[in-house]
Amino acid sequence: MEFSKKMILLRKQNGYTQETFAEEIGVSRQSVYKWEAGQAYPEVEKLIKIGRVLGIKIDDLLNDEYVVEAAPAAPRAKRVKKAEEVVEVPVAEEPVAVAEVAPAPVAEEAPVQQVEQAPAVKKGFFSRIFGGR
C-alpha cells in the first residue's frame, strides 16, 4: 500500500481532517494535501510526528508492502438544522384507542345550483368553420 493511501486511511481512522492533522503536525493543510496526493513527501522530523500522532512505526508507514487494515466504518451523524424555538409536546402515557377519538367535523357543502343550458344547435361543417349565423 502506498504511503499516500496509508496517510489518508490512518488520518481518517484517527478522526482528523486535513486541517486538524496539519495543525497537530505543525504544517499547512496544503502540505498534508500534497503528501496524500503523492506530490511530495514529508521531512524526516515530520515523519516522526506523523508516526506518533497516527500510532504507526515510520518503517511501516514508508514500507509499501505493509498494508493498513481499514477499520469498519462508523455510522455518520446526520446534520440537522437546529430549531430556533424548542417546543415541548406532551406524550400520552398509554396509546389512545381509535374508537375513543372523535371524528373530525365535516364542513357543510354549499348547495349546487342547476344552470339551465340552451339547447345545443347542431352546426354543419361550413358553419363550424366560417361561424355561421
Phi, psi and omega in degrees: 000134183291154179306313184297320180291323176297319180301312182298311183298312181293322179298314181292321179297329179271003173080023179262142166272170177301321182295310182291325178294318179299318178297319181296322182277331181094035178229179178276160177298327179296325177297315179298319178302314181295321178297316183286336177274354180078017181272342182204166176236147180287158176290164184301315181295330176287324177299321179298315179295320180298316179300317179295313183294319183270353178069044180222148176288147180298322178302315180291327180293322183271340182280116181293339180282340179280124182253130177270128180281136178282131177284151177300139183292131176279147178297134182279144177284142178277141177276127182233134177291138178282136179285144180288329182229134179263127180243127178271131180247125179293144181246133179293139180290322179239150179296143181270131179289149182295325182295335182282344184273130180287145179291151180290141180295142180259129179289139179287138180273144178290142180296141181274127179265135178277131178255127180284134180253143176291145180299138181290132178265128181282123182256147177278177183302308184290325180290331176289324181281312187261003178067064182296155183257000000 
